[in-house]
Amino acid sequence: MAEHAPSRRNYFLVFAALVVGTVLTYYAATLDLGPLNDVVALAIAFTKATLVVLFFMHVYHSSRLTKLTVVAGVLWLVIMISITLSDYLTRGWLNTYGAR
Amino acid sequence: MHSGHIELQHHFDDMEQQKEASTFGMWVFLVTEILFFGGLFLAYTIYRARFRGVFAEASGHLNVTLGGLNTLVLIASSLTMALAIWSAQVNKRKLIVVFLLITMALGSTFLVVKYFEYAEKFHHHLVPGPDFEQDYPGPNREQAQVFFALYFCMTGLHALHMIVGLSLLTYLLVPSWKGRYTSEWHNPLECCGLYWHFVDIVWIFLFPLLYLIGSRHHVS
């Protein structure tokens, strides 16, 4: 893996995008979008996180092993959250023992 | 071509393999950190789904201006951290130190702001405990207490990571000044940078989830 030619310009562009994202998050929260508020806030946060991972953390220019490691980490986080919530959020759907 | 480099450890074939190994190792550690903070975000999600209205009301007691300011401070510190590594890649020894110092100044600013936020919470008896149970200005005290317990756990552990990050940057200062990190080898700089950016990402999620879920209600 050759050392890529580092570009300062991209870093400033990413920084500008992160600032815009922060301002957007703030204003989106002042609107009443119902349940969409959470969706919008999380979408902006994931976009900002992705920019940081790809460019500030150099994953865009990294080897496939590094990319696989990052994806594996996020995947296991999704598994942990989705399987746990599939329990907590569905309690009471069936009138069985333990349901409230 | 790199095989004779002074920083090449004997158990690696070349500089490239050494860099790959250190980046991989750091990311494996960061994956454990993702799951560590992930557990807290999961606890937050479960309680928020259950106590939705109370969480929105309790969130209104947080200072959105200070939280937003700290978000911008951390983003700026991520930029200067990236620029510190860029300085190593173009062999500008003094510039590495300058950017590390700016990054540390911004990180310290974050912690000072956080201190004032915590002090305000203590002052208004918004810290889980006997005072909270007596003085919380609203119904559903027990549920609001869960929100503040999560707030202090998540932001407290995040602040602890900031302190660790600041220690790591301090440790990098002297070797940077002595010119040890060059375009050929700057793995410690790279790994500490990954850690710093990770801590920034945690805050990117904490800010909207803790501070902004009640701002449109303006309780405080």
Interface residues (C-beta under 8 A of the other chain):
Chain A: M1 E3 P6 R8 Y11 F12 V14 F15 L18 V19 T22 T25 Y26 A29 T30 L31 D32 N37 D38 A41 L42 I44 A45 K48 A49 V52 V53 F55 F56 M57 H58 S62 S63 L65 T66 T69 V70 A72 G73 V74 W76 L77 M80 I81 T84 L85 Y88 L89
Chain B: E16 K19 E20 T23 F24 W27 V28 L30 V31 I34 L35 G38 G39 F41 L42 T45 I46 A49 V64 G68 T71 L72 I75 A76 S78 L79 M81 A82 L83 W86 Q89 V90 S183 E190 G193 L194 H197 F198 D200 I201 I204 F205 F207 P208 L209 L212 I213 S215 R216
